Amino acid sequence: MERFETESLALMPGQKIRARVLSHHPWGVIVEIVGHENAGLSASIDMIQHYSRSVSSHDELLALFPPIGSQIDAVIERIQRWHPPVSVRLSIRPADLESLTSRCDFCGERLTLSPGGDALVLDSRSNDGPGSHTIVSHRHCLAERIRPDNAGERARAWEIGKMC
């Protein structure tokens, strides 16, 4: 077994993807991410979490499930890389496809994960073994936590990913 699984590092919260629906379950659907079919990922959409408050019956909720075999647009809501298989939670809510928001892991305030938003996604790893943890942060929350005498890293926190 490799020390770090690397294929899933191409995926990050806020990223739009295409997914193929593999199966229906009482809580939602299992999907595969198009282009990452052999990555050993476990990907799903929790339809109850996303839609249970906006529908009045279980039949109405089931009608929202995309058909098995269909390809759909989705956005990555969360990735867990603690141990294999990597678990990916997706959203197909129209508002999330337009602009996915979440909470900063440092301050708890809302931030935008979609491109053009104010979020940074950090993957932390240990030298002691496999697995990693994804942290989502405002740029300013990360920059403020880097010691003041490390001006280069503080400046990079403000600029990473921005177009010149």
C-alpha positions in Angstrom: 0.0 0.0 0.0 1.3 3.5 -0.9 1.9 5.8 2.0 -0.4 8.5 0.5 -3.2 8.0 -1.9 -2.6 10.7 -4.5 -5.3 10.4 -7.2 -8.0 12.0 -5.1 -5.8 15.1 -4.6 -7.0 16.3 -8.0 -10.4 16.8 -6.4 -11.3 19.5 -3.8 -14.3 21.0 -2.2 -16.1 23.5 -4.4 -15.0 21.8 -7.6 -17.7 21.1 -10.2 -17.6 17.6 -11.7 -19.7 15.2 -13.7 -21.0 12.1 -11.9 -22.7 8.9 -13.1 -25.4 7.5 -10.9 -24.7 3.9 -10.0 -27.5 3.0 -7.4 -30.3 4.4 -5.3 -30.5 3.9 -1.5 -33.1 5.1 1.0 -31.0 8.1 1.9 -29.6 9.1 -1.5 -27.5 7.8 -4.4 -24.1 6.3 -5.0 -22.2 7.8 -7.9 -18.8 7.5 -9.7 -17.0 10.6 -10.6 -16.5 10.8 -14.4 -12.7 10.6 -15.1 -11.9 9.1 -11.7 -13.7 5.7 -12.2 -10.7 3.7 -11.2 -9.5 5.8 -8.3 -11.1 3.7 -5.6 -13.3 6.6 -4.4 -16.6 6.2 -2.6 -18.9 9.1 -3.8 -22.4 9.8 -2.8 -25.2 12.4 -2.7 -27.3 12.5 0.5 -30.7 13.4 -0.9 -32.4 13.4 2.5 -29.9 16.0 3.9 -30.3 18.2 0.8 -34.0 18.0 0.1 -36.0 16.6 3.1 -37.0 20.1 4.3 -38.2 21.2 0.8 -40.5 18.2 0.1 -43.6 17.0 1.8 -43.5 13.3 1.2 -41.1 10.4 0.7 -42.5 9.9 -2.8 -41.8 13.5 -3.7 -38.2 13.0 -2.4 -37.7 9.9 -4.5 -38.9 11.8 -7.6 -35.8 14.0 -7.2 -33.4 11.1 -7.4 -31.5 11.2 -10.7 -32.0 8.0 -12.8 -29.5 5.2 -12.4 -27.0 5.4 -15.3 -27.5 9.1 -15.9 -24.7 11.6 -15.9 -25.3 14.7 -13.8 -23.5 17.9 -12.8 -22.4 18.0 -9.2 -20.1 20.0 -6.9 -17.8 18.4 -4.3 -19.1 19.3 -0.9 -16.6 17.4 1.2 -13.7 14.9 0.9 -12.5 12.6 3.6 -9.1 11.0 3.1 -8.5 9.5 6.6 -8.3 6.0 5.2 -9.2 4.1 2.0 -11.5 4.4 0.3 -11.5 8.2 0.0 -15.1 9.4 0.7 -16.5 12.2 -1.5 -19.8 13.9 -0.7 -21.4 15.7 -3.6 -24.3 18.2 -3.9 -26.6 18.6 -6.9 -28.6 21.5 -5.3 -28.9 24.3 -7.9 -27.7 26.9 -5.4 -24.6 24.8 -4.6 -23.8 24.3 -8.3 -24.0 28.1 -8.7 -21.9 28.9 -5.6 -21.1 26.4 -2.9 -20.7 27.8 0.6 -19.4 26.3 3.8 -17.9 27.3 7.2 -14.3 28.3 7.8 -12.6 25.7 10.0 -10.8 28.5 11.9 -13.4 31.1 12.6 -16.7 29.3 11.8 -18.0 32.1 9.5 -19.5 31.4 6.1 -17.1 31.3 3.1 -17.5 30.6 -0.6 -15.7 27.5 -1.9 -16.6 28.0 -5.6 -14.1 29.5 -8.0 -13.8 33.2 -7.3 -14.7 32.7 -3.6 -12.7 33.5 -0.5 -11.7 30.0 0.5 -8.5 28.1 0.6 -8.5 24.3 0.8 -5.6 22.8 2.8 -4.7 19.2 2.9 -2.6 18.3 6.0 -0.6 15.1 6.2 1.6 13.5 8.8 5.1 12.1 8.4 4.0 9.2 10.6 1.7 7.4 8.2 -1.0 7.5 5.6 -4.1 9.6 5.4 -4.8 13.3 5.2 -7.2 15.8 6.5 -8.9 18.6 4.5 -9.2 22.0 6.1 -11.3 24.9 4.6 -10.3 28.4 5.5 -10.7 32.1 4.7 -7.5 33.5 3.2 -7.3 36.0 6.0 -7.8 33.3 8.7 -4.8 31.3 7.4 -2.7 34.4 6.8 -3.3 35.7 10.3 -2.2 32.4 11.8 1.1 32.4 10.1 3.7 34.1 12.4 4.3 37.7 11.5 8.1 37.3 10.8 7.3 34.7 8.1 6.1 37.5 5.7 6.7 35.3 2.5 4.3 32.6 3.6 1.7 35.2 4.9 1.9 36.9 1.5 1.4 33.6 -0.4 -1.7 32.8 1.7 -3.2 36.0 0.3 -2.2 35.3 -3.3 -2.4 31.5 -3.9 -4.6 30.7 -6.8 -5.3 34.2 -7.8 -4.8 35.1 -11.4 -2.0 37.6 -12.1 
